[in-house]
Amino acid sequence: MIKFIMRRLFGLVPMLFGITLISFMVIKLAPGKPVMLQYSLNPKISLEEIKRLEKIEGFDKPLYAQYLNWLSNISRFNFGRSIADGRFVTQKIAERLPVTLTINILSLFLIFLIALPWGIRSALRQGSLFDKISTLVTFLLFAAPTFWLALLLMQLFCIQLGWLPISGITSLDFEHLNLWQKFLDLGRHLFLPVLVSALAGFAGICRYMRSNMIEALRQPYIYTARAKGLPENRIIYKHALRNALLPIITILGLSLPGLLGGSIIFESIFAIPGIGRLFYEAAMMRDMNLIMAEIVLVAVLTMLGNLIADVLYAYVDPRIRYKK
């Protein structure tokens, strides 16, 4: 297994190289120039000053030279400075990334904690009242737009009931609170973003789990296990569930890169200073260094998710064996 993981890790290097090359060319071929942001902030800036800024950033060099220079820098985890405010890109990402990771990890935990048992129960009681209600709820969640659902929850819990804060990640007096009060304050601010993020993915995981479990229970080996007199719980949770989890593992691997893309919506609605909102702001301001850094981050998360999914396959499905 260790050799397999090492081979996959080495195989990810050329893939990452190709992703960075294509992404760099696409960003460079987009209309407009990054240094025009300084011009929009200061219309009195001269043409000579703009050329000087281009020379400082290396934008006056050929594309291949810019790419090689950028590739050399990111190999040392140096993504340059943000064109918007001159701060280091890694510093800005390091400030925002923990918030986004916390919200999405909590939402993923909540999704799998509720959706997997819900889907299994719905599959075991196929056609029952519980299954019909579950199908109706999941279809409604499928159809409900995330931003509309977030606004409804904000209207209910924040405005009408006044139980939760409407935006932000902490209160204004957060620094003056004790440890327990800080924990409660963070929990009150994170409740709605985590809930909205979880509801968006709950319906899909629940339906996938239900359909996979129904299909697994119809396999010949399940009938054979029952004919041998094995306990029903062992048949369901040891034999059927392990095979039904394979597609869920694939979805879990693909969920890692979706952490950034899905965060843009609820971070903008709840005014949360996360990585998704930072990516949106960078795109609007054409902050190339920051955009490229986040593209690399998404690429790394995608490949890491695929690697985790491949490794988990070997432990869930006994038919899969890797050479040691």
Sequence and secondary structure as in RCSB ss.txt:
>XXXX:A:sequence
MIKFIMRRLFGLVPMLFGITLISFMVIKLAPGKPVMLQYSLNPKISLEEIKRLEKIEGFDKPLYAQYLNWLSNIS
RFNFGRSIADGRFVTQKIAERLPVTLTINILSLFLIFLIALPWGIRSALRQGSLFDKISTLVTFLLFAAPTFWLA
LLLMQLFCIQLGWLPISGITSLDFEHLNLWQKFLDLGRHLFLPVLVSALAGFAGICRYMRSNMIEALRQPYIYTA
RAKGLPENRIIYKHALRNALLPIITILGLSLPGLLGGSIIFESIFAIPGIGRLFYEAAMMRDMNLIMAEIVLVAV
LTMLGNLIADVLYAYVDPRIRYKK
>XXXX:A:secstr
 HHHHHHHHHHHHHHHHHHHHHHHHHHHHSSS TTHHHHHH TT  HHHHHHHHHHHTTTS HHHHHHHHHHHHT
TT   B TTT  BHHHHHHHHHHHHHHHHHHHHHHHHHHHHHHHHHHHHTTTSHHHHHHHHHHHHHHHS HHHHH
HHHIIIIIIIS  S SSSSS TTGGGS HHHHHHHHHHHHHHHHHHHHHHHHHHHHHHHHHHHHHHHTSHHHHHH
HHTT  HHHIIIIIIHHHHHHHHHHHHHHHTTHHHHHHHHHHHHTT   HHHHHHHHHHHT HHHHHHHHHHHHH
HHHHHHHHHHHHHHHH TT     
